Amino acid sequence: LGGMVPIPSLSAHARFELIKANGLAFAYLDYGDSDKPPVILLHAGGLHKELWDPIARDLCHYYRVLVMDQRGHGDTHKPIDDYHWQRFGDDLVAFVEALGLDEVLVVGHSSGGTATILATSSRPDLFGRAILVEPAIPSLGESDLRNSSRRIAYRARRRRSSFPSTDIFFEYFRSRHRFRLWTDETLWLHAFYGTHMGLDG
């Protein structure tokens, strides 16, 4: 990281796991033990599971915290296509079923909130309460969901995707108005865990 900060480490409670659900291998962090009530933290589009670590390490004293990478994100499988809204909701349902959970509390941020709405409305028997943080709420007709997904994907492809270093990545996001309230710790988690080395270094 160019000497600016040490590599950010995750909570000692975090265990990296993989599970097969809905035809994909989903990566997730498991905090806590199975005797505690389950809570799933679901990231926004373009983000990843590690960003929840500062929150998860506090919640794990009271809950079994599960933080998954959604399809196409982080360490989860990245299919070539099939990224419409409903699929993310289906993934959440399959993830909960694969772990054999019920009465799950879900905290969904942005598109993670959309996935939460779709999952809980299709399978309310699996879920308890839901907390939605800035959810993206398109019209829920099938064609509206597909069109909304395409618009968001188009905007995502226009985002800057390459940086010379993690230091520059950090400074770029630190200067963006949308990230003004993020702590340095969270931004470094994003810089380190949200990037990978390109072929050009």
C-alpha positions as a Markdown table, in Angstrom:
| # | Residue | x | y | z |
|---|---|---|---|---|
| 1 | Leu | 0.0 | 0.0 | 0.0 |
| 2 | Gly | 2.9 | 2.3 | -0.6 |
| 3 | Gly | 3.7 | 2.7 | 3.0 |
| 4 | Met | 0.7 | 4.9 | 3.9 |
| 5 | Val | -1.0 | 2.4 | 6.2 |
| 6 | Pro | -0.6 | -1.3 | 7.1 |
| 7 | Ile | -2.7 | -3.8 | 5.2 |
| 8 | Pro | -6.1 | -3.6 | 6.8 |
| 9 | Ser | -6.9 | -6.8 | 8.8 |
| 10 | Leu | -10.4 | -8.2 | 9.4 |
| 11 | Ser | -11.8 | -9.0 | 12.8 |
| 12 | Ala | -10.4 | -12.2 | 14.4 |
| 13 | His | -14.1 | -13.3 | 14.5 |
| 14 | Ala | -14.3 | -13.4 | 10.7 |
| 15 | Arg | -14.1 | -16.8 | 9.0 |
| 16 | Phe | -13.9 | -17.0 | 5.2 |
| 17 | Glu | -16.3 | -19.6 | 3.8 |
| 18 | Leu | -17.7 | -20.7 | 0.4 |
| 19 | Ile | -21.1 | -22.2 | -0.2 |
| 20 | Lys | -22.9 | -23.4 | -3.3 |
| 21 | Ala | -26.3 | -21.7 | -3.8 |
| 22 | Asn | -28.4 | -21.0 | -6.9 |
| 23 | Gly | -25.8 | -22.6 | -9.1 |
| 24 | Leu | -22.9 | -20.3 | -7.9 |
| 25 | Ala | -20.2 | -20.4 | -5.3 |
| 26 | Phe | -20.8 | -17.6 | -2.8 |
| 27 | Ala | -18.1 | -16.3 | -0.7 |
| 28 | Tyr | -19.0 | -15.0 | 2.8 |
| 29 | Leu | -17.6 | -14.1 | 6.1 |
| 30 | Asp | -19.1 | -15.9 | 9.2 |
| 31 | Tyr | -18.8 | -14.1 | 12.5 |
| 32 | Gly | -19.9 | -15.6 | 15.7 |
| 33 | Asp | -21.5 | -18.9 | 16.6 |
| 34 | Ser | -24.6 | -20.8 | 15.5 |
| 35 | Asp | -26.3 | -20.4 | 18.9 |
| 36 | Lys | -26.9 | -16.7 | 18.2 |
| 37 | Pro | -29.7 | -15.3 | 16.0 |
| 38 | Pro | -28.5 | -14.9 | 12.4 |
| 39 | Val | -28.1 | -11.6 | 10.6 |
| 40 | Ile | -27.0 | -11.1 | 7.0 |
| 41 | Leu | -25.3 | -7.9 | 5.9 |
| 42 | Leu | -25.7 | -7.3 | 2.2 |
| 43 | His | -23.5 | -4.8 | 0.3 |
| 44 | Ala | -24.4 | -2.4 | -2.4 |
| 45 | Gly | -23.5 | -2.8 | -6.1 |
| 46 | Gly | -19.8 | -2.5 | -6.8 |
| 47 | Leu | -18.8 | -3.0 | -3.1 |
| 48 | His | -17.9 | -6.2 | -1.2 |
| 49 | Lys | -18.3 | -8.1 | 2.1 |
| 50 | Glu | -15.2 | -6.8 | 3.8 |
| 51 | Leu | -16.6 | -3.3 | 4.1 |
| 52 | Trp | -19.0 | -4.5 | 6.7 |
| 53 | Asp | -16.2 | -5.6 | 9.0 |
| 54 | Pro | -16.3 | -2.6 | 11.4 |
| 55 | Ile | -20.0 | -3.2 | 11.9 |
| 56 | Ala | -19.9 | -7.0 | 12.0 |
| 57 | Arg | -17.2 | -7.1 | 14.7 |
| 58 | Asp | -19.6 | -5.2 | 17.0 |
| 59 | Leu | -22.7 | -7.1 | 16.0 |
| 60 | Cys | -21.1 | -10.5 | 16.4 |
| 61 | His | -21.3 | -10.2 | 20.2 |
| 62 | Tyr | -25.1 | -10.5 | 19.8 |
| 63 | Tyr | -25.7 | -12.2 | 16.5 |
| 64 | Arg | -24.2 | -14.8 | 14.2 |
| 65 | Val | -23.2 | -12.3 | 11.5 |
| 66 | Leu | -23.0 | -13.5 | 7.9 |
| 67 | Val | -21.6 | -11.2 | 5.2 |
| 68 | Met | -21.8 | -12.4 | 1.7 |
| 69 | Asp | -20.4 | -11.2 | -1.6 |
| 70 | Gln | -23.3 | -11.0 | -4.1 |
| 71 | Arg | -22.9 | -12.5 | -7.6 |
| 72 | Gly | -20.2 | -10.7 | -9.6 |
| 73 | His | -18.7 | -9.1 | -6.6 |
| 74 | Gly | -15.6 | -9.8 | -4.4 |
| 75 | Asp | -14.8 | -13.5 | -4.1 |
| 76 | Thr | -18.1 | -14.9 | -5.3 |
| 77 | His | -18.5 | -16.5 | -8.8 |
| 78 | Lys | -18.9 | -14.0 | -11.6 |
| 79 | Pro | -21.1 | -15.3 | -14.4 |
| 80 | Ile | -20.9 | -13.6 | -17.8 |
| 81 | Asp | -24.6 | -12.6 | -17.6 |
| 82 | Asp | -27.8 | -13.0 | -15.6 |
| 83 | Tyr | -27.5 | -9.9 | -13.3 |
| 84 | His | -31.1 | -8.7 | -13.3 |
| 85 | Trp | -32.7 | -7.7 | -10.0 |
| 86 | Gln | -34.7 | -10.8 | -9.4 |
| 87 | Arg | -31.6 | -13.0 | -9.6 |
| 88 | Phe | -30.0 | -11.2 | -6.7 |
| 89 | Gly | -33.2 | -11.8 | -4.6 |
| 90 | Asp | -33.1 | -15.5 | -5.7 |
| 91 | Asp | -29.5 | -15.7 | -4.6 |
| 92 | Leu | -30.3 | -14.4 | -1.1 |
| 93 | Val | -33.1 | -17.0 | -0.7 |
| 94 | Ala | -30.8 | -19.8 | -1.9 |
| 95 | Phe | -28.0 | -18.6 | 0.4 |
| 96 | Val | -30.3 | -18.7 | 3.4 |
| 97 | Glu | -31.7 | -22.1 | 2.4 |
| 98 | Ala | -28.2 | -23.5 | 1.8 |
| 99 | Leu | -27.2 | -22.5 | 5.3 |
| 100 | Gly | -30.4 | -24.0 | 6.8 |
| 101 | Leu | -31.4 | -20.7 | 8.4 |
| 102 | Asp | -34.8 | -19.1 | 9.3 |
| 103 | Glu | -36.0 | -16.0 | 11.0 |
| 104 | Val | -33.0 | -14.2 | 9.5 |
| 105 | Leu | -32.6 | -10.5 | 10.1 |
| 106 | Val | -31.2 | -8.9 | 6.9 |
| 107 | Val | -29.5 | -5.5 | 6.5 |
| 108 | Gly | -29.4 | -4.5 | 2.8 |
| 109 | His | -27.6 | -1.5 | 1.5 |
| 110 | Ser | -28.7 | 0.0 | -1.9 |
| 111 | Ser | -28.9 | -2.9 | -4.4 |
| 112 | Gly | -28.5 | -5.2 | -1.4 |
| 113 | Gly | -31.7 | -3.6 | -0.1 |
| 114 | Thr | -33.4 | -4.4 | -3.4 |
| 115 | Ala | -32.3 | -8.0 | -3.1 |
| 116 | Thr | -33.7 | -8.0 | 0.4 |
| 117 | Ile | -37.1 | -6.8 | -0.7 |
| 118 | Leu | -37.3 | -9.4 | -3.5 |
| 119 | Ala | -36.1 | -12.2 | -1.3 |
| 120 | Thr | -38.3 | -11.4 | 1.7 |
| 121 | Ser | -41.4 | -10.9 | -0.5 |
| 122 | Ser | -40.9 | -14.2 | -2.2 |
| 123 | Arg | -40.0 | -16.3 | 0.9 |
| 124 | Pro | -41.2 | -14.5 | 4.0 |
| 125 | Asp | -41.0 | -17.8 | 5.9 |
| 126 | Leu | -37.2 | -17.6 | 5.8 |
| 127 | Phe | -36.8 | -14.1 | 7.1 |
| 128 | Gly | -37.6 | -12.1 | 10.3 |
| 129 | Arg | -37.1 | -8.3 | 10.0 |
| 130 | Ala | -35.3 | -6.3 | 7.4 |
| 131 | Ile | -33.4 | -3.1 | 7.6 |
| 132 | Leu | -33.1 | -1.2 | 4.3 |
| 133 | Val | -30.3 | 1.4 | 3.9 |
| 134 | Glu | -30.8 | 3.6 | 0.8 |
| 135 | Pro | -32.5 | 0.8 | -1.1 |
| 136 | Ala | -32.8 | 1.0 | -4.9 |
| 137 | Ile | -36.5 | 0.4 | -5.5 |
| 138 | Pro | -37.5 | 0.0 | -9.1 |
| 139 | Ser | -40.9 | -0.9 | -10.3 |
| 140 | Leu | -41.4 | -4.5 | -9.5 |
| 141 | Gly | -42.8 | -5.7 | -12.9 |
| 142 | Glu | -40.4 | -8.1 | -14.7 |
| 143 | Ser | -39.7 | -5.8 | -17.6 |
| 144 | Asp | -39.2 | -2.9 | -15.3 |
| 145 | Leu | -36.7 | -4.9 | -13.2 |
| 146 | Arg | -34.7 | -5.9 | -16.3 |
| 147 | Asn | -34.7 | -2.4 | -17.7 |
| 148 | Ser | -33.6 | -0.9 | -14.4 |
| 149 | Ser | -30.8 | -3.5 | -14.1 |
| 150 | Arg | -29.5 | -2.6 | -17.6 |
| 151 | Arg | -29.5 | 1.2 | -16.7 |
| 152 | Ile | -27.5 | 0.5 | -13.5 |
| 153 | Ala | -25.1 | -1.8 | -15.3 |
| 154 | Tyr | -24.5 | 0.9 | -18.0 |
| 155 | Arg | -23.7 | 3.5 | -15.3 |
| 156 | Ala | -21.4 | 1.0 | -13.5 |
| 157 | Arg | -19.4 | 0.3 | -16.6 |
| 158 | Arg | -18.7 | 4.0 | -17.0 |
| 159 | Arg | -17.1 | 4.2 | -13.5 |
| 160 | Arg | -13.3 | 4.5 | -13.3 |
| 161 | Ser | -12.0 | 0.9 | -13.0 |
| 162 | Ser | -8.2 | 1.2 | -13.0 |
| 163 | Phe | -5.8 | 2.9 | -10.7 |
| 164 | Pro | -2.0 | 3.0 | -10.6 |
| 165 | Ser | -1.9 | 2.0 | -6.9 |
| 166 | Thr | -4.1 | 1.4 | -3.9 |
| 167 | Asp | -2.9 | 4.7 | -2.4 |
| 168 | Ile | -4.3 | 6.6 | -5.5 |
| 169 | Phe | -7.5 | 4.5 | -5.3 |
| 170 | Phe | -7.8 | 5.6 | -1.6 |
| 171 | Glu | -7.2 | 9.3 | -2.4 |
| 172 | Tyr | -9.6 | 9.2 | -5.4 |
| 173 | Phe | -12.5 | 7.9 | -3.2 |
| 174 | Arg | -11.5 | 10.1 | -0.3 |
| 175 | Ser | -12.1 | 13.1 | -2.6 |
| 176 | Arg | -15.5 | 12.0 | -3.8 |
| 177 | His | -18.5 | 13.7 | -2.2 |
| 178 | Arg | -20.4 | 10.4 | -1.9 |
| 179 | Phe | -17.7 | 8.9 | 0.3 |
| 180 | Arg | -17.2 | 12.0 | 2.5 |
| 181 | Leu | -18.7 | 10.2 | 5.6 |
| 182 | Trp | -16.7 | 7.0 | 5.2 |
| 183 | Thr | -13.9 | 6.5 | 7.8 |
| 184 | Asp | -10.4 | 6.0 | 6.7 |
| 185 | Glu | -10.5 | 2.4 | 7.9 |
| 186 | Thr | -13.5 | 1.7 | 5.7 |
| 187 | Leu | -11.9 | 3.3 | 2.7 |
| 188 | Trp | -8.7 | 1.3 | 3.2 |
| 189 | Leu | -10.8 | -1.9 | 3.4 |
| 190 | His | -12.3 | -0.9 | 0.1 |
| 191 | Ala | -8.9 | 0.0 | -1.4 |
| 192 | Phe | -7.3 | -3.3 | -0.4 |
| 193 | Tyr | -10.2 | -5.9 | -0.6 |
| 194 | Gly | -12.1 | -4.2 | -3.5 |
| 195 | Thr | -9.2 | -4.3 | -6.0 |
| 196 | His | -6.9 | -6.8 | -7.6 |
| 197 | Met | -3.6 | -6.4 | -9.4 |
| 198 | Gly | -4.0 | -5.9 | -13.1 |
| 199 | Leu | -1.8 | -7.5 | -15.8 |
| 200 | Asp | 0.0 | -4.1 | -16.2 |
| 201 | Gly | 0.7 | -3.9 | -12.4 |
